[in-house]
Amino acid sequence: MQRKKKIIVILLISIVMIVTVAFGMNNGWFGGNKNEHELVLSGNVDVREVSLAFRGSDRLKELLAEEGDEVKMGQVLARLDTRETEMSIGKLKAEILAQESAVNLLHNGTRSEVINQAKARLIAAQANSDDAQLVMKRRQQLYYSEAISRQELDSAIYNAQAAEAEKVAANESYQEALSGPRPEEIRQAEAKLESLEQELARQEYLLSQMELISPVDGVIRSRLLEAGDMASPSLPVFKISLHDKKWIRVYVKETDLARVYEGQGATIYIDSLPDKGISGQVGFISSTAEFTPKTVQTDDLRTNLLYEVRVYVDDVENVLRMGMPATVQLNM
C-alpha cells in the first residue's frame, strides 16, 4: 500500500513539473519563445566616406591635414607643385598681350605714314613708267630710220613694260593702304586672341585644381599619401568620413523578415554606453538573400537565409564610429 502511494506521489510530481515547464516555455520563461513586442539584432556601424584625389598628376608639395582632423567644406587639404603650370600661364599672358596689340592695329586701320609712303612709291613708279614710255617711243622712231638695232628697240620695250608693271603694283599697294585691313583678317586675329584667352582660362583652372579642397564637412579617416609622393586621379590622398546620417548594418532571418518594415522605429545601444539608447529607424531592407540556398531546399536551410537591413540614426553627439559593434532593438 505504501509503495503504491509513493508511485502515485512521484507521478503527480512529474505531471506538475511537465505542466510547469510547458507553461513556462509558452510564456517565455526559458527563452523558448520570441518576444512579440521587440526584435533584438546585432550589427556594426557604417558611415559614408569620400575619397579625395587630385584631378591632375604631379608631385605632392604639402599636406595640411592629419588623420582625425575635423575639416570644413572649402578647406584646403593639400597642394601639388605648380611651377610648370605657372610658367605656362606666364607664357600665355605674354602671347595674349602681343595678339591684343595685333588686333588693335587691325581695328585702327593703316597709319597715315604708311599711306604716304605707298603714295610716294606710286608717284615714283608712275614717273618711271612715263619715262620708259618716252624712251620706247624714241627708240621706235630711231629704229624705223635705221639708226639703232632691233635689240636696242626690244630693250626699250621691255623696260617700258617692267615700269608699267611696277606702277600697277605700287597703285595696288596704295589702294590697299587706303582700304585698311580686310574684315576676314580682323576676324582671324580676333579668333586667335580668343583661343589664347580660352587656353589661359583652362590653365588657370588646372592651377586651381592643384589645391585639394574638401567638398564636405567631416573627419579625416585616412591619409594615404605623403609630401613628395606622385599624385594622380587614381590615387586618393585622403578618405573623409561624413557627418551625414550613419547607419547600423544588421542581418535578419527570413523567419523574422515579415516583422521588419521601412520607417520602423529602433533603439541602438553600444558597449561604451549600454544604458543610453540612440533613436533610429529602418531605412533599407535588402530584396535578396545574403546567400543563395541549394537547388534542393529543406525547411532547415530556408530558415538560414539572412537579409541585410540598415537602421539609420542621427548621431548628434558623434559617438558612433566606423565598424563599432552595436545592438539594435526594433520596436514591433
PEFEN-V651197 format. One record per helix or strand of 2 or more residues. SS is the DSSP state (H for helix, E for strand). FROM is the first residue (numbers start at 1). LEN is the number of residues. If there is no record, write none. Layout:
ss = {SS;SS}
from = {FROM;FROM}
len = {LEN;LEN}
//
This chain:
ss = {H;E;E;E;E;E;H;H;H;H;E;E;E;E;E;H;E;E;H;E;E}
from = {2;38;49;58;70;76;83;112;150;183;211;218;230;238;246;254;265;273;299;306;325}
len = {25;9;4;6;2;5;26;33;30;26;3;6;2;5;8;6;6;13;4;8;7}
//
